[in-house]
């Protein structure tokens, strides 16, 4: 179809989440058709990001600054929201519902995957809490078996700090139909109910 450079580029795009070979071909064709306005600026932006974006030494976010923009902002509340991934942190920031600080674990505990406490950023979280003494810790972990296990583990480790610990509410999603929800989601929603 094309030379090895073209096939290599298509192969790289096809490895991105949500893209397959057909989508990758369409993207590459679009980029090559608009070389000056799309391909070259994209190549420059990728190179710049590769050279400047780093992991924040405080929270684990990705930014060109260290500490990151969020950690360096004096207007942020003295609350730490613990998330599994940078994507989770970015989701909270997009929603604009939280004005505190974050701590990215870099995953969750998983017996099946062989990920233990030493494989994610739990030690740095504990050290940070001891140093900063935040007003609250929010455990914003996924509603999976691994997320629940990580939440329980952290709740036990954080008991000695005398800091309020909260978790995200879980249950019936907005617009969700009760008949299609699993029993675990319904049970969680029932236990987490509040006065209307």
N, CA, C and O atoms as a DFTB+ gen file, in Angstrom:
784 C
 N C O
     1  1       0.827      -1.187       0.000
     2  2       0.000       0.000       0.000
     3  2       0.870       1.249       0.000
     4  3       0.684       2.136      -0.834
     5  1       1.807       1.325       0.916
     6  2       2.715       2.456       0.993
     7  2       4.084       1.946       1.399
     8  3       4.272       0.749       1.616
     9  1       5.026       2.849       1.500
    10  2       6.367       2.464       1.911
    11  2       6.412       2.065       3.380
    12  3       5.411       2.176       4.088
    13  1       7.563       1.605       3.834
    14  2       7.679       1.158       5.224
    15  2       7.442       2.276       6.233
    16  3       6.948       2.017       7.331
    17  1       7.786       3.524       5.878
    18  2       7.551       4.645       6.803
    19  2       6.058       4.853       7.023
    20  3       5.601       5.081       8.144
    21  1       5.309       4.769       5.928
    22  2       3.860       4.955       6.004
    23  2       3.208       3.828       6.801
    24  3       2.351       4.081       7.648
    25  1       3.603       2.607       6.538
    26  2       3.048       1.464       7.271
    27  2       3.423       1.518       8.750
    28  3       2.632       1.146       9.616
    29  1       4.633       1.983       9.027
    30  2       5.063       2.123      10.432
    31  2       4.207       3.164      11.150
    32  3       3.781       2.944      12.284
    33  1       3.951       4.311      10.482
    34  2       3.125       5.358      11.070
    35  2       1.709       4.860      11.318
    36  3       1.145       5.115      12.382
    37  1       1.133       4.164      10.368
    38  2      -0.205       3.590      10.527
    39  2      -0.208       2.601      11.686
    40  3      -1.141       2.594      12.489
    41  1       0.816       1.771      11.782
    42  2       0.920       0.802      12.871
    43  2       0.989       1.459      14.236
    44  3       0.399       0.965      15.197
    45  1       1.714       2.583      14.329
    46  2       1.815       3.301      15.601
    47  2       0.469       3.891      16.007
    48  3       0.075       3.798      17.169
    49  1      -0.243       4.500      15.050
    50  2      -1.562       5.043      15.357
    51  2      -2.537       3.932      15.736
    52  3      -3.372       4.122      16.620
    53  1      -2.442       2.785      15.085
    54  2      -3.356       1.666      15.351
    55  2      -3.204       1.125      16.765
    56  3      -4.120       0.484      17.279
    57  1      -2.065       1.371      17.402
    58  2      -1.832       0.896      18.765
    59  2      -2.438       1.813      19.824
    60  3      -2.489       1.453      21.000
    61  1      -2.902       3.006      19.410
    62  2      -3.495       3.937      20.369
    63  2      -4.862       3.438      20.810
    64  3      -5.559       2.782      20.036
    65  1      -5.259       3.742      22.055
    66  2      -6.563       3.288      22.550
    67  2      -7.700       3.811      21.675
    68  3      -7.733       4.988      21.316
    69  1      -8.618       2.930      21.344
    70  2      -9.793       3.314      20.580
    71  2      -9.586       3.343      19.080
    72  3     -10.528       3.597      18.329
    73  1      -8.372       3.088      18.634
    74  2      -8.088       3.099      17.200
    75  2      -7.708       1.702      16.732
    76  3      -7.026       0.955      17.433
    77  1      -8.155       1.375      15.556
    78  2      -7.757       0.138      14.906
    79  2      -7.069       0.484      13.605
    80  3      -6.844       1.662      13.326
    81  1      -6.732      -0.504      12.806
    82  2      -6.029      -0.256      11.543
    83  2      -6.788       0.670      10.584
    84  3      -6.177       1.528       9.947
    85  1      -8.096       0.508      10.478
    86  2      -8.864       1.346       9.547
    87  2      -8.876       2.800       9.997
    88  3      -8.654       3.704       9.191
    89  1      -9.134       3.027      11.275
    90  2      -9.123       4.399      11.793
    91  2      -7.732       5.008      11.663
    92  3      -7.592       6.182      11.318
    93  1      -6.709       4.210      11.939
    94  2      -5.330       4.703      11.831
    95  2      -5.018       5.120      10.399
    96  3      -4.372       6.146      10.187
    97  1      -5.462       4.350       9.421
    98  2      -5.238       4.715       8.015
    99  2      -5.922       6.035       7.671
   100  3      -5.334       6.885       7.002
   101  1      -7.156       6.209       8.127
   102  2      -7.879       7.456       7.849
   103  2      -7.167       8.652       8.480
   104  3      -7.061       9.709       7.858
   105  1      -6.684       8.491       9.696
   106  2      -5.972       9.581      10.376
   107  2      -4.693       9.923       9.634
   108  3      -4.406      11.095       9.390
   109  1      -3.931       8.911       9.279
   110  2      -2.665       9.145       8.579
   111  2      -2.919       9.820       7.231
   112  3      -2.198      10.745       6.857
   113  1      -3.929       9.369       6.506
   114  2      -4.255      10.016       5.225
   115  2      -4.621      11.481       5.426
   116  3      -4.171      12.342       4.671
   117  1      -5.425      11.765       6.426
   118  2      -5.821      13.146       6.723
   119  2      -4.596      13.990       7.071
   120  3      -4.454      15.112       6.585
   121  1      -3.724      13.461       7.899
   122  2      -2.519      14.189       8.282
   123  2      -1.621      14.460       7.081
   124  3      -1.083      15.557       6.936
   125  1      -1.463      13.467       6.229
   126  2      -0.583      13.634       5.073
   127  2      -1.180      14.585       4.033
   128  3      -0.442      15.303       3.358
   129  1      -2.488      14.595       3.903
   130  2      -3.137      15.524       2.972
   131  2      -2.996      16.966       3.446
   132  3      -2.950      17.895       2.640
   133  1      -2.930      17.139       4.755
   134  2      -2.818      18.484       5.322
   135  2      -1.518      18.594       6.121
   136  3      -1.501      18.941       7.302
   137  1      -0.454      18.285       5.425
   138  2       0.888      18.202       6.027
   139  2       1.261      19.469       6.806
   140  3       1.691      19.383       7.956
   141  1       1.100      20.634       6.189
   142  2       1.525      21.894       6.816
   143  2       0.656      22.305       7.998
   144  3       1.159      22.852       8.979
   145  1      -0.643      22.045       7.910
   146  2      -1.543      22.531       8.964
   147  2      -1.826      21.502      10.053
   148  3      -2.247      21.864      11.151
   149  1      -1.599      20.226       9.762
   150  2      -1.900      19.193      10.763
   151  2      -0.707      18.312      11.127
   152  3      -0.391      18.161      12.307
   153  1      -0.054      17.740      10.149
   154  2       1.020      16.764      10.420
   155  2       2.215      17.412      11.115
   156  3       2.653      16.936      12.162
   157  1       2.741      18.484      10.549
   158  2       3.931      19.107      11.131
   159  2       3.657      19.716      12.504
   160  3       4.483      19.549      13.401
   161  1       2.521      20.425      12.714
   162  2       2.240      20.904      14.072
   163  2       2.064      19.754      15.077
   164  3       2.478      19.865      16.230
   165  1       1.447      18.649      14.631
   166  2       1.294      17.495      15.514
   167  2       2.656      16.908      15.880
   168  3       2.906      16.575      17.039
   169  1       3.526      16.785      14.892
   170  2       4.875      16.250      15.150
   171  2       5.635      17.152      16.121
   172  3       6.322      16.663      17.018
   173  1       5.512      18.464      15.943
   174  2       6.181      19.401      16.849
   175  2       5.625      19.304      18.266
   176  3       6.379      19.333      19.239
   177  1       4.289      19.187      18.378
   178  2       3.654      19.091      19.701
   179  2       4.046      17.795      20.406
   180  3       4.277      17.793      21.615
   181  1       4.123      16.702      19.663
   182  2       4.534      15.419      20.260
   183  2       5.979      15.501      20.736
   184  3       6.302      15.038      21.830
   185  1       6.843      16.084      19.925
   186  2       8.255      16.223      20.307
   187  2       8.395      17.104      21.556
   188  3       9.151      16.781      22.472
   189  1       7.650      18.226      21.579
   190  2       7.714      19.134      22.733
   191  2       7.216      18.439      23.995
   192  3       7.818      18.576      25.060
   193  1       6.118      17.692      23.880
   194  2       5.589      16.976      25.044
   195  2       6.580      15.919      25.527
   196  3       6.786      15.758      26.730
   197  1       7.186      15.207      24.595
   198  2       8.159      14.171      24.970
   199  2       9.352      14.772      25.708
   200  3       9.924      14.137      26.594
   201  1       9.721      15.988      25.344
   202  2      10.888      16.633      25.956
   203  2      10.580      17.372      27.249
   204  3      11.484      17.583      28.057
   205  1       9.320      17.774      27.472
   206  2       9.043      18.631      28.625
   207  2       8.103      18.036      29.669
   208  3       8.210      18.386      30.844
   209  1       7.196      17.157      29.287
   210  2       6.207      16.649      30.247
   211  2       6.853      15.601      31.150
   212  3       7.508      14.670      30.681
   213  1       6.653      15.773      32.445
   214  2       7.226      14.880      33.455
   215  2       6.156      14.510      34.475
   216  3       5.071      15.090      34.493
   217  1       6.472      13.552      35.307
   218  2       5.596      13.174      36.407
   219  2       5.879      14.084      37.590
   220  3       7.031      14.256      37.989
   221  1       4.824      14.666      38.150
   222  2       4.969      15.547      39.305
   223  2       5.532      14.752      40.481
   224  3       5.039      13.669      40.798
   225  1       6.557      15.288      41.121
   226  2       7.196      14.598      42.245
   227  2       6.337      14.626      43.511
   228  3       6.614      13.898      44.464
   229  1       5.299      15.461      43.521
   230  2       4.429      15.552      44.696
   231  2       3.232      14.622      44.553
   232  3       2.985      13.783      45.419
   233  1       2.484      14.772      43.451
   234  2       1.206      14.064      43.343
   235  2       1.156      12.969      42.287
   236  3       0.289      12.098      42.355
   237  1       2.062      12.988      41.314
   238  2       2.053      11.974      40.267
   239  2       1.338      12.400      38.998
   240  3       1.216      11.600      38.071
   241  1       0.856      13.646      38.927
   242  2       0.223      14.172      37.724
   243  2       1.273      14.341      36.627
   244  3       2.473      14.292      36.899
   245  1       0.822      14.537      35.399
   246  2       1.730      14.833      34.294
   247  2       1.641      16.320      33.983
   248  3       0.547      16.868      33.847
   249  1       2.791      16.968      33.873
   250  2       2.817      18.404      33.605
   251  2       4.222      18.759      33.137
   252  3       5.152      17.967      33.288
   253  1       4.370      19.936      32.576
   254  2       5.697      20.406      32.188
   255  2       6.394      21.098      33.358
   256  3       7.562      21.475      33.256
   257  1       5.672      21.264      34.470
   258  2       6.241      21.849      35.681
   259  2       6.367      20.783      36.762
   260  3       5.624      19.802      36.764
   261  1       7.302      20.976      37.673
   262  2       7.420      20.099      38.833
   263  2       7.784      20.952      40.036
   264  3       8.891      21.489      40.079
   265  1       6.896      21.098      41.020
   266  2       5.591      20.474      41.126
   267  2       4.641      20.978      40.041
   268  3       4.830      22.050      39.466
   269  1       3.623      20.176      39.787
   270  2       2.678      20.475      38.710
   271  2       1.872      21.738      39.022
   272  3       1.927      22.275      40.128
   273  1       1.138      22.187      38.036
   274  2       0.323      23.398      38.165
   275  2      -0.662      23.294      39.318
   276  3      -0.889      24.272      40.030
   277  1      -1.251      22.117      39.508
   278  2      -2.228      21.932      40.585
   279  2      -1.548      22.007      41.944
   280  3      -2.027      22.704      42.838
   281  1      -0.444      21.301      42.109
   282  2       0.257      21.312      43.401
   283  2       0.825      22.696      43.728
   284  3       0.917      23.067      44.898
   285  1       1.201      23.453      42.709
   286  2       1.797      24.771      42.924
   287  2       0.759      25.864      43.170
   288  3       1.114      26.970      43.579
   289  1      -0.521      25.569      42.926
   290  2      -1.562      26.596      43.067
   291  2      -1.890      26.830      44.543
   292  3      -2.370      25.916      45.213
   293  1      -1.640      28.033      45.060
   294  2      -1.927      28.306      46.471
   295  2      -3.420      28.341      46.780
   296  3      -3.809      28.226      47.942
   297  1      -4.261      28.496      45.762
   298  2      -5.705      28.591      45.981
   299  2      -6.370      27.234      46.203
   300  3      -7.551      27.184      46.549
   301  1      -5.646      26.143      46.015
   302  2      -6.232      24.811      46.192
   303  2      -6.474      24.517      47.663
   304  3      -5.681      24.889      48.527
   305  1      -7.597      23.835      47.931
   306  2      -7.944      23.462      49.304
   307  2      -6.969      22.410      49.844
   308  3      -6.336      21.688      49.073
   309  1      -6.853      22.330      51.172
   310  2      -5.957      21.380      51.823
   311  2      -6.635      20.025      51.990
   312  3      -6.723      19.486      53.093
   313  1      -7.108      19.489      50.875
   314  2      -7.746      18.176      50.831
   315  2      -7.002      17.379      49.778
   316  3      -6.601      17.932      48.755
   317  1      -6.813      16.096      50.008
   318  2      -6.154      15.249      49.011
   319  2      -7.149      14.221      48.503
   320  3      -7.708      13.443      49.276
   321  1      -7.361      14.228      47.202
   322  2      -8.218      13.254      46.531
   323  2      -7.301      12.181      45.930
   324  3      -6.489      12.475      45.053
   325  1      -7.434      10.955      46.401
   326  2      -6.585       9.859      45.954
   327  2      -7.256       9.174      44.762
   328  3      -8.379       8.682      44.869
   329  1      -6.558       9.148      43.634
   330  2      -7.080       8.534      42.416
   331  2      -6.100       7.468      41.929
   332  3      -4.933       7.455      42.320
   333  1      -6.594       6.576      41.070
   334  2      -5.743       5.510      40.551
   335  2      -4.826       5.979      39.437
   336  3      -3.655       5.600      39.397
   337  1      -5.349       6.810      38.519
   338  2      -4.576       7.186      37.337
   339  2      -4.653       8.687      37.075
   340  3      -5.500       9.390      37.627
   341  1      -3.760       9.153      36.231
   342  2      -3.786      10.547      35.803
   343  2      -5.081      10.826      35.049
   344  3      -5.620      11.928      35.144
   345  1      -5.588       9.848      34.305
   346  2      -6.855      10.023      33.585
   347  2      -7.994      10.327      34.563
   348  3      -8.881      11.122      34.251
   349  1      -7.974       9.705      35.736
   350  2      -8.986       9.985      36.761
   351  2      -8.864      11.427      37.258
   352  3      -9.868      12.120      37.420
   353  1      -7.644      11.867      37.495
   354  2      -7.398      13.242      37.931
   355  2      -7.931      14.215      36.878
   356  3      -8.623      15.178      37.209
   357  1      -7.608      13.960      35.622
   358  2      -8.059      14.839      34.547
   359  2      -9.583      14.858      34.457
   360  3     -10.164      15.896      34.137
   361  1     -10.242      13.729      34.732
   362  2     -11.709      13.677      34.699
   363  2     -12.289      14.616      35.758
   364  3     -13.248      15.337      35.481
   365  1     -11.722      14.613      36.962
   366  2     -12.189      15.527      38.016
   367  2     -11.957      16.980      37.606
   368  3     -12.816      17.834      37.826
   369  1     -10.815      17.257      37.020
   370  2     -10.520      18.626      36.613
   371  2     -11.470      19.098      35.509
   372  3     -11.894      20.253      35.511
   373  1     -11.803      18.214      34.570
   374  2     -12.759      18.565      33.512
   375  2     -14.135      18.865      34.090
   376  3     -14.831      19.766      33.622
   377  1     -14.524      18.103      35.111
   378  2     -15.846      18.291      35.721
   379  2     -15.925      19.578      36.542
   380  3     -17.021      20.065      36.820
   381  1     -14.793      20.123      36.927
   382  2     -14.725      21.371      37.700
   383  2     -15.589      21.323      38.962
   384  3     -16.309      22.272      39.271
   385  1     -15.507      20.211      39.681
   386  2     -16.314      20.036      40.893
   387  2     -15.457      19.928      42.146
   388  3     -15.986      19.809      43.251
   389  1     -14.146      19.969      41.987
   390  2     -13.241      19.744      43.104
   391  2     -12.104      20.751      43.010
   392  3     -11.535      20.945      41.936
   393  1     -11.772      21.388      44.115
   394  2     -10.727      22.410      44.118
   395  2      -9.588      22.093      45.076
   396  3      -8.859      22.993      45.492
   397  1      -9.430      20.825      45.428
   398  2      -8.341      20.431      46.307
   399  2      -7.141      19.924      45.520
   400  3      -6.946      20.266      44.354
   401  1      -6.355      19.111      46.183
   402  2      -5.146      18.541      45.581
   403  2      -5.386      17.054      45.310
   404  3      -6.415      16.508      45.707
   405  1      -4.464      16.421      44.653
   406  2      -4.613      15.018      44.265
   407  2      -3.392      14.210      44.671
   408  3      -2.336      14.748      45.004
   409  1      -3.582      12.886      44.629
   410  2      -2.456      11.956      44.720
   411  2      -2.777      10.785      43.793
   412  3      -3.767      10.080      43.988
   413  1      -1.935      10.586      42.791
   414  2      -2.127       9.523      41.807
   415  2      -1.361       8.282      42.265
   416  3      -0.141       8.313      42.423
   417  1      -2.097       7.193      42.474
   418  2      -1.466       5.947      42.927
   419  2      -0.701       5.241      41.814
   420  3       0.278       4.543      42.077
   421  1      -1.136       5.419      40.594
   422  2      -0.493       4.715      39.486
   423  2      -1.029       3.308      39.314
   424  3      -0.341       2.441      38.775
   425  1      -2.254       3.073      39.766
   426  2      -2.885       1.760      39.645
   427  2      -3.614       1.411      40.930
   428  3      -3.823       2.253      41.803
   429  1      -3.991       0.155      41.017
   430  2      -4.682      -0.338      42.208
   431  2      -4.058      -1.658      42.623
   432  3      -3.347      -2.297      41.847
   433  1      -4.332      -2.056      43.851
   434  2      -3.858      -3.355      44.316
   435  2      -4.586      -4.447      43.537
   436  3      -5.789      -4.344      43.297
   437  1      -3.867      -5.481      43.149
   438  2      -4.481      -6.556      42.387
   439  2      -3.734      -7.855      42.647
   440  3      -2.594      -8.032      42.218
   441  1      -4.395      -8.756      43.354
   442  2      -3.783     -10.056      43.621
   443  2      -3.587     -10.829      42.321
   444  3      -2.573     -11.505      42.145
   445  1      -4.555     -10.731      41.409
   446  2      -4.459     -11.465      40.142
   447  2      -3.313     -10.976      39.272
   448  3      -2.659     -11.771      38.596
   449  1      -3.068      -9.678      39.285
   450  2      -1.987      -9.103      38.477
   451  2      -0.667      -9.058      39.235
   452  3       0.359      -8.680      38.670
   453  1      -0.684      -9.436      40.501
   454  2       0.536      -9.420      41.299
   455  2       0.990      -8.026      41.701
   456  3       2.178      -7.809      41.938
   457  1       0.048      -7.065      41.781
   458  2       0.383      -5.700      42.183
   459  2       0.099      -5.530      43.656
   460  3      -1.050      -5.607      44.092
   461  1       1.144      -5.301      44.417
   462  2       1.006      -5.102      45.850
   463  2       1.220      -3.644      46.229
   464  3       1.424      -2.799      45.358
   465  1       1.174      -3.342      47.527
   466  2       1.326      -1.963      48.009
   467  2       2.634      -1.305      47.566
   468  3       2.677      -0.089      47.378
   469  1       3.687      -2.082      47.398
   470  2       4.974      -1.515      46.992
   471  2       5.007      -1.155      45.508
   472  3       5.936      -0.481      45.062
   473  1       4.014      -1.593      44.737
   474  2       3.983      -1.349      43.298
   475  2       3.212      -0.092      42.908
   476  3       3.255       0.331      41.753
   477  1       2.515       0.499      43.857
   478  2       1.799       1.743      43.587
   479  2       2.234       2.778      44.625
   480  3       2.927       2.436      45.583
   481  1       1.838       4.024      44.447
   482  2       2.381       5.130      45.248
   483  2       1.703       5.291      46.605
   484  3       1.214       6.369      46.942
   485  1       1.681       4.207      47.379
   486  2       1.095       4.270      48.723
   487  2       2.088       4.858      49.716
   488  3       1.703       5.683      50.544
   489  1       3.352       4.459      49.656
   490  2       4.357       4.975      50.597
   491  2       4.488       6.491      50.472
   492  3       4.581       7.194      51.478
   493  1       4.497       6.994      49.236
   494  2       4.609       8.448      49.054
   495  2       3.350       9.164      49.530
   496  3       3.427      10.296      50.008
   497  1       2.193       8.518      49.405
   498  2       0.946       9.102      49.926
   499  2       1.023       9.229      51.442
   500  3       0.699      10.282      51.991
   501  1       1.446       8.174      52.118
   502  2       1.537       8.201      53.582
   503  2       2.527       9.258      54.053
   504  3       2.266       9.971      55.022
   505  1       3.664       9.360      53.367
   506  2       4.665      10.369      53.726
   507  2       4.113      11.776      53.496
   508  3       4.346      12.689      54.288
   509  1       3.391      11.927      52.412
   510  2       2.809      13.233      52.092
   511  2       1.759      13.646      53.122
   512  3       1.714      14.805      53.534
   513  1       0.927      12.712      53.531
   514  2      -0.097      13.008      54.532
   515  2       0.548      13.391      55.854
   516  3       0.096      14.328      56.513
   517  1       1.595      12.682      56.250
   518  2       2.303      13.010      57.489
   519  2       2.925      14.399      57.409
   520  3       2.970      15.116      58.408
   521  1       3.403      14.781      56.230
   522  2       4.058      16.072      56.044
   523  2       3.059      17.222      55.924
   524  3       3.253      18.276      56.530
   525  1       1.992      17.028      55.145
   526  2       1.052      18.115      54.852
   527  2      -0.115      18.210      55.830
   528  3      -0.694      19.286      55.977
   529  1      -0.477      17.120      56.500
   530  2      -1.637      17.079      57.398
   531  2      -2.875      17.698      56.755
   532  3      -3.371      18.718      57.234
   533  1      -3.383      17.096      55.672
   534  2      -4.555      17.662      54.996
   535  2      -5.798      17.606      55.876
   536  3      -5.842      16.858      56.852
   537  1      -6.812      18.407      55.524
   538  2      -8.058      18.464      56.286
   539  2      -8.925      17.236      56.038
   540  3      -9.757      16.888      56.876
   541  1      -8.741      16.579      54.899
   542  2      -9.545      15.408      54.555
   543  2      -8.826      14.621      53.464
   544  3      -8.064      15.178      52.674
   545  1      -9.086      13.315      53.438
   546  2      -8.617      12.440      52.370
   547  2      -9.859      11.871      51.695
   548  3     -10.725      11.300      52.357
   549  1      -9.943      12.029      50.376
   550  2     -11.047      11.454      49.607
   551  2     -10.493      10.288      48.803
   552  3      -9.569      10.462      48.009
   553  1     -11.050       9.107      49.002
   554  2     -10.641       7.936      48.231
   555  2     -11.558       7.850      47.019
   556  3     -12.700       7.402      47.126
   557  1     -11.055       8.279      45.872
   558  2     -11.830       8.299      44.628
   559  2     -11.317       7.177      43.727
   560  3     -10.677       7.418      42.704
   561  1     -11.614       5.958      44.133
   562  2     -11.107       4.779      43.429
   563  2     -12.222       4.111      42.644
   564  3     -13.402       4.303      42.937
   565  1     -11.846       3.337      41.658
   566  2     -12.842       2.715      40.791
   567  2     -13.708       1.720      41.564
   568  3     -13.289       1.152      42.573
   569  1     -14.920       1.530      41.060
   570  2     -15.877       0.612      41.690
   571  2     -15.671      -0.792      41.150
   572  3     -16.589      -1.412      40.613
   573  1     -14.440      -1.283      41.305
   574  2     -14.085      -2.645      40.890
   575  2     -13.593      -3.391      42.117
   576  3     -13.431      -2.805      43.187
   577  1     -13.361      -4.666      41.960
   578  2     -12.824      -5.458      43.072
   579  2     -11.470      -4.908      43.485
   580  3     -11.192      -4.780      44.677
   581  1     -10.617      -4.580      42.507
   582  2      -9.293      -4.044      42.821
   583  2      -9.388      -2.660      43.463
   584  3      -8.645      -2.353      44.396
   585  1     -10.302      -1.825      42.963
   586  2     -10.497      -0.498      43.553
   587  2     -10.992      -0.586      44.986
   588  3     -10.548       0.168      45.851
   589  1     -11.917      -1.512      45.236
   590  2     -12.440      -1.708      46.596
   591  2     -11.346      -2.225      47.530
   592  3     -11.241      -1.784      48.674
   593  1     -10.534      -3.160      47.038
   594  2      -9.436      -3.701      47.857
   595  2      -8.435      -2.599      48.193
   596  3      -7.944      -2.521      49.319
   597  1      -8.139      -1.758      47.223
   598  2      -7.207      -0.649      47.451
   599  2      -7.791       0.332      48.460
   600  3      -7.083       0.811      49.345
   601  1      -9.086       0.631      48.327
   602  2      -9.753       1.529      49.272
   603  2      -9.719       0.999      50.691
   604  3      -9.438       1.748      51.626
   605  1     -10.002      -0.288      50.865
   606  2      -9.967      -0.894      52.206
   607  2      -8.556      -0.859      52.782
   608  3      -8.364      -0.540      53.955
   609  1      -7.578      -1.184      51.957
   610  2      -6.186      -1.174      52.405
   611  2      -5.786       0.238      52.853
   612  3      -5.189       0.411      53.916
   613  1      -6.117       1.235      52.039
   614  2      -5.764       2.614      52.383
   615  2      -6.498       3.089      53.628
   616  3      -5.912       3.764      54.474
   617  1      -7.766       2.744      53.746
   618  2      -8.536       3.146      54.927
   619  2      -7.874       2.614      56.198
   620  3      -7.813       3.320      57.205
   621  1      -7.381       1.384      56.159
   622  2      -6.679       0.805      57.320
   623  2      -5.380       1.547      57.603
   624  3      -5.071       1.856      58.753
   625  1      -4.620       1.834      56.544
   626  2      -3.335       2.519      56.709
   627  2      -3.510       3.960      57.209
   628  3      -2.634       4.496      57.887
   629  1      -4.641       4.579      56.870
   630  2      -4.857       5.984      57.206
   631  2      -5.509       6.195      58.570
   632  3      -5.643       7.334      59.018
   633  1      -5.914       5.122      59.230
   634  2      -6.595       5.250      60.530
   635  2      -5.768       5.989      61.564
   636  3      -6.331       6.714      62.385
   637  1      -4.474       5.835      61.554
   638  2      -3.612       6.447      62.562
   639  2      -3.376       7.934      62.370
   640  3      -2.718       8.550      63.208
   641  1      -3.876       8.527      61.320
   642  2      -3.588       9.935      61.043
   643  2      -4.586      10.913      61.656
   644  3      -4.317      12.114      61.669
   645  1      -5.698      10.457      62.151
   646  2      -6.724      11.326      62.728
   647  2      -7.158      12.410      61.743
   648  3      -7.268      13.586      62.088
   649  1      -7.402      11.974      60.504
   650  2      -7.875      12.852      59.429
   651  2      -9.139      12.215      58.870
   652  3      -9.156      11.004      58.652
   653  1     -10.189      12.978      58.631
   654  2     -11.401      12.395      58.043
   655  2     -11.110      11.755      56.678
   656  3     -10.416      12.325      55.837
   657  1     -11.659      10.568      56.494
   658  2     -11.494       9.839      55.237
   659  2     -12.881       9.619      54.651
   660  3     -13.778       9.117      55.327
   661  1     -13.049       9.997      53.392
   662  2     -14.332       9.775      52.731
   663  2     -14.108       9.031      51.430
   664  3     -12.995       8.979      50.908
   665  1     -15.185       8.455      50.916
   666  2     -15.143       7.761      49.626
   667  2     -16.214       8.350      48.742
   668  3     -17.187       8.931      49.223
   669  1     -16.027       8.195      47.447
   670  2     -17.054       8.650      46.517
   671  2     -18.301       7.811      46.700
   672  3     -18.221       6.611      46.965
   673  1     -19.458       8.445      46.557
   674  2     -20.715       7.696      46.585
   675  2     -20.777       6.826      45.332
   676  3     -20.281       7.211      44.273
   677  1     -21.381       5.666      45.461
   678  2     -21.520       4.755      44.326
   679  2     -22.935       4.240      44.298
   680  3     -23.611       4.206      45.326
   681  1     -23.377       3.847      43.153
   682  2     -24.718       3.294      43.057
   683  2     -25.337       3.528      41.701
   684  3     -24.684       3.360      40.671
   685  1     -26.606       3.920      41.701
   686  2     -27.369       4.045      40.468
   687  2     -26.856       5.236      39.655
   688  3     -26.833       6.359      40.159
   689  1     -26.441       5.003      38.397
   690  2     -25.967       6.113      37.578
   691  2     -27.119       6.989      37.109
   692  3     -28.250       6.521      36.980
   693  1     -26.832       8.255      36.858
   694  2     -27.841       9.184      36.354
   695  2     -28.367       8.666      35.021
   696  3     -27.592       8.377      34.109
   697  1     -29.665       8.552      34.916
   698  2     -30.265       8.053      33.680
   699  2     -30.283       6.538      33.592
   700  3     -30.710       5.977      32.582
   701  1     -29.820       5.868      34.649
   702  2     -29.762       4.406      34.641
   703  2     -31.100       3.777      34.981
   704  3     -31.891       4.339      35.738
   705  1     -31.337       2.636      34.429
   706  2     -32.554       1.887      34.704
   707  2     -32.237       0.807      35.732
   708  3     -31.256       0.078      35.583
   709  1     -33.048       0.700      36.760
   710  2     -32.780      -0.255      37.834
   711  2     -32.743      -1.700      37.345
   712  3     -31.959      -2.505      37.848
   713  1     -33.578      -2.028      36.375
   714  2     -33.682      -3.423      35.940
   715  2     -32.412      -3.956      35.288
   716  3     -32.222      -5.171      35.229
   717  1     -31.535      -3.076      34.795
   718  2     -30.318      -3.546      34.128
   719  2     -29.089      -3.512      35.040
   720  3     -28.012      -3.952      34.636
   721  1     -29.234      -2.997      36.256
   722  2     -28.095      -2.908      37.172
   723  2     -27.844      -4.243      37.855
   724  3     -28.771      -5.012      38.112
   725  1     -26.581      -4.503      38.143
   726  2     -26.238      -5.733      38.850
   727  2     -26.573      -5.601      40.329
   728  3     -26.804      -4.501      40.831
   729  1     -26.597      -6.726      41.010
   730  2     -26.991      -6.761      42.421
   731  2     -26.049      -5.963      43.307
   732  3     -26.486      -5.315      44.258
   733  1     -24.746      -6.006      42.998
   734  2     -23.771      -5.273      43.799
   735  2     -23.991      -3.772      43.733
   736  3     -23.902      -3.085      44.750
   737  1     -24.280      -3.256      42.535
   738  2     -24.535      -1.827      42.373
   739  2     -25.800      -1.420      43.113
   740  3     -25.835      -0.381      43.771
   741  1     -26.838      -2.239      43.004
   742  2     -28.082      -1.939      43.717
   743  2     -27.881      -1.967      45.229
   744  3     -28.395      -1.106      45.942
   745  1     -27.137      -2.951      45.716
   746  2     -26.886      -3.045      47.154
   747  2     -26.100      -1.832      47.649
   748  3     -26.413      -1.276      48.701
   749  1     -25.079      -1.422      46.894
   750  2     -24.291      -0.252      47.271
   751  2     -25.151       0.999      47.287
   752  3     -25.061       1.813      48.207
   753  1     -25.986       1.151      46.264
   754  2     -26.873       2.305      46.182
   755  2     -27.853       2.335      47.365
   756  3     -28.128       3.400      47.919
   757  1     -28.367       1.186      47.742
   758  2     -29.296       1.118      48.858
   759  2     -28.621       1.485      50.176
   760  3     -29.192       2.209      50.991
   761  1     -27.404       0.983      50.384
   762  2     -26.663       1.284      51.614
   763  2     -26.247       2.751      51.684
   764  3     -26.171       3.317      52.774
   765  1     -25.972       3.385      50.517
   766  2     -25.495       4.758      50.495
   767  2     -26.625       5.775      50.336
   768  3     -26.365       6.947      50.064
   769  1     -27.864       5.343      50.501
   770  2     -28.990       6.268      50.309
   771  2     -28.946       7.378      51.360
   772  3     -28.342       7.229      52.422
   773  1     -29.598       8.486      51.038
   774  2     -29.664       9.617      51.968
   775  2     -31.052      10.218      51.929
   776  3     -31.821       9.956      51.005
   777  1     -31.371      11.011      52.914
   778  2     -32.680      11.631      53.033
   779  2     -32.867      12.623      51.881
   780  3     -31.996      13.450      51.612
   781  1     -34.009      12.527      51.212
   782  2     -34.276      13.421      50.054
   783  2     -34.774      14.768      50.519
   784  3     -35.048      15.641      49.696
